[in-house]
Amino acid sequence: MTFPLPINTAGSAYTDINGLESLKADSKSPQALGKVAQQVEAMFLQMMLKSMRDANLGDGIFDSDEGRMYQDMFDKQVALDMSQHQTMGIGDLLMRQLTQKSDAGSAPSALTPARAAAADPAQFVAQVLPAIKQAARTLGVNPQGLLAQAVLETAWGQRIPKTADGSSSFNLFGIKAGPNWKGARATADTVEFDGTVAKRQQAVFRVYGSIEESVNDFAQLLSASPRYSEALAAGADPRNFAQAMGSSGYATDPEYANKLKQILSSERLQSAVGVRTAGLQK
């Protein structure tokens, strides 16, 4: 039985060094990731074939240095061909892993139901700022205070609670789902403080359908409860707002106000806001 060798198109021969270099140059595209997965599966198949060859029980017609060299070349090409036209599942598994890592650092919208992590601070600010500015106008406060809370509660969008199917809860402010909450819920690990002692525990959070729903619910919470009246009264100054929110008991962290102030004065926030800084004052 003979095995037809594939035509040497880009990446179809194991000796194609240029094809491998092109993968490095375009390492984040789905096509490149697929080729990487194929190459890894091909290497696994080649090792499997080599192990089978090494386990033979006697001398064969290829048992010479030259014969073994050609046999090895043939096995490598067969392995690559099999990885491109058939699958053992190894490439598919690796492709899923590579795609997840690529998504974590890519530019597409991160606060979608499928993904709840922003690629960078600037992207996070761009996604949440329109809704935050609208809520800030309704509350009569500077939006920087609300933005700092969203940053602190989600770690720049990296720690947003997810539902059981992995979708985003869009919960930007860590609002828990009490007995009066009638909507969907998401369970996630959180850190609560008993005095100055931090304790990790699971909590149930509210789930929203969008960023806007999350921000509007937070604004409603602030305006409806007397405990946040001082924060709203001081809201024109983001640092005063942060201090009042820390004193309100919104969070159990005794350093909550200081952490908000650190975010407000951080170069990271100012850099992320960039040209939007002037718009934050409106």
N, C-alpha and C positions, 0 to 999 in steps of 0.2 A: 504494500500500500504506500502511495506517495502522498506527500503533503505539499500542495501548491504554495509557493512563497508569494507574498503580496508584492505588488509593484511598489517601488521605493518612492512613494509620495511623502509629503511632510510628516515626519514622525512615524512612518510605517516600517522603518528598518531599525534594528537595534543599534546600528552603527551611525545613525543620523545624529551627529553631535549638534549640528545647526538647529535641528528641531528642538533639542533640549534647551539650547540657549534661548530660543524664541519663547519657550515656556517661562523662563526667568524674566524676560522682558515684559511679559504680559501675564504676570502671576495671579492677577485678581479676576480675570475674565472667566466665565463659566466654561468656555472652550478650553482654556489653559488648564483649569482645575481638572477637567475631565481627562485631559491628556496625562496629567500627573498621576491620577488614579489608575489609568491604564498602564503606565510605566511601572508603578509599584506592583500591580497585579501580575504583570509580565515577569518581573524579577522573582516574585514568589513562585510562579509556575516554572520558571527556569531552574530555580533551586530544587523544586520537587522533581523535575526531570533528571537533574544531575544526581540527586540522591538515588533515584531508581537505577540510573546507569551504574553508579558506584556499587549497587547491591547485586550486580550480576554474578552468576555462579561460575563463570569460566571465561576463557579467552574468546574473543570474537574477531570478526574481520576488521574491526576498527581499533584493535588493541595495539596501536603504535602511536608515537607522539603525533605524527601528522594526522592519523585517523582520528585520534581523540580531539585534536584541534578543530577539524571539520565537523565532527559530531557535536562539539560544544557550540560552534557557530550555528549549526542547524537547530539545535535545541533552543538557543536564544531567540532565533527568528520564529520558530514555531510557537514559543511562549508568547511573544509579542502579538503574533497573528491571532492566537486564541483569545488574548485579552481584548482585542479590538472587535472580534466577531462573536465571541461567546463570553460568558461571565460566570465566575464562581462566587460572586457576591462581595469579594474583597474590594474591588474597585468601587462598587456602589457604596459600601460602608465608608470607605475613605473619602469619597466624594461628598457624602453628607457631612463628615467632620470638617473637611476643608471649606465647604460652603458656609457652615456655621461660623467658623473663624473669620472668613472673609466678610460675612455680613456684619460682624461686630465692629469692623473698622471701615466699612464702606459708606458711601455717601447717601444712598436712598433713605427715605423717611424712616426713622427708627421707632417712632411712637405709633406704629400701626399695630393692629391686632396680632400680627405674626411676630413682631419684634418690639421689644420694649426698652431697648438700650440705645442711647444716642451715640453716634460715632465720636463726637467731640463736643466741648462746651459751646462752641459757636453754633453748631447744629441744634443742640438742645435749646439754646436761647431763641433761635430763629423759629423753632416749632411752638414753643409755649408762650412767647412774648405777646402775640396778638391777643390771645384770650386773656392774659394777665393784665394787659393795658386796659382792656374793656372793663374787666372787673374792678380794677383800681379806680377808674373814672366813676363807676357806680358807688364805690365805697368812699370816695373822696380821699384816697391815700396815694402816696408815691408808689408806682409799680415795682420799684427796686426792692422794697421790703417783701412783697409777695414773691418776687423772683428768687430772692435769697432763700426763702423758705422752701420753694420747689427744688432748688439746688441741694439744700441740706437734706431734705426728706428723701430724695431719690438718688443722691450722689451723682448729680449731672445726668440723670436719666438712666443710670446703670442698675439701680435697685428699685424697680417698680414691681409691686406684687403681681403675680401671674395667676390666671385661673387654672383649673385642673387640666385643661387642654393646651396650656402653654401660651394662651393669648394674654395680651396686656390688660391690666385692670384700669389703666390710665389714671391711677390714683397718685396724683403728684404731691399730695400733702399728708400722706400717712393717716388718712381718716379711717377709723375703724368702723366696722359694721355692728352697731348695737342692736338691741331687740326691736327697735322701731324702724330699722332699715329694711325696706321691702324689696330691694333690688338684689342683683347677683352678688356673690361673695367670693373672696379669694383668701386662702390661708397662706401665710408666709412667716418666716422667722423674723423676729425683731428684737431689739435690745431695750429693756425698760430698766429704770433706776429705782432702787429702794434707798432713798437718801443719796449716798455717793457710791453705792454698790450697784454695778451693772449686772443685769441678769438676762441671758438669752432665753427667749420663749417664743412660742407660736401665737400668732394673733390673726383675727379674721378682719379683712379690710373690705371696704366698699369697692364695687366694680362699676366703672362708667363706660359709656359707649364712645366717648371721645375726650380729647383734651378739654374742649369747651365745657362739657358736662362736669368734669372734675373741678375746673377752676370756678365755675358758677356755684357748685355745691359748697366749695370752700368759702366763697364770698357770702353765701347765704348763712353758713355757720357763724361767720364772724359778725354779721349784722344782726342775727337773731338772738345771740347770747349776750347778756350783760357783762359777762366775765371778760369780753374782749372790747368793751367800750373805751377803755383807756388806750388800748392799742390803736383803735380807729381814730381817736381824738389826737393821738400823736403821730398819725400816719403820714403827715406831710414830710417828716424827716425820717428816712429809712432806719437810721440808727436808733432813734427814739422808739420807732415802731418795734424794732427787734427787741429792745429792752423791755417794753411792755408785754410783748408776746412771751418772753421768757418768764415774766412775773405772773402771767395769766394762768399758768398751769397747763398750757396747751400740750406741752411735752413733759415727761418726767425727768429728762436730762437737766441737771442743775447748771450745766454749761450751755444750755440752749441759746440764750441771748448772746453770749460771747461768741459762739460758733457762727451765729447769723452775722454778727458784726465783722468777724474775720472774713467771711465770704464777701460782704459788702465792700470791704476795703482791699480785697485781693486783686492782684494784677490779672489773675485768671478771669475773673468776672468782667473786669473792665475791657480786657482784650476780647472776650466772647461777645460782649455787647457791641463793641466797636463803634461803627457809625450810628448805631441806634441809641447811643448815650443821650443825645439831645432829645430824641423822641420819648425817652423814659421820663423826662421831666414834664411831659404834657399830659 
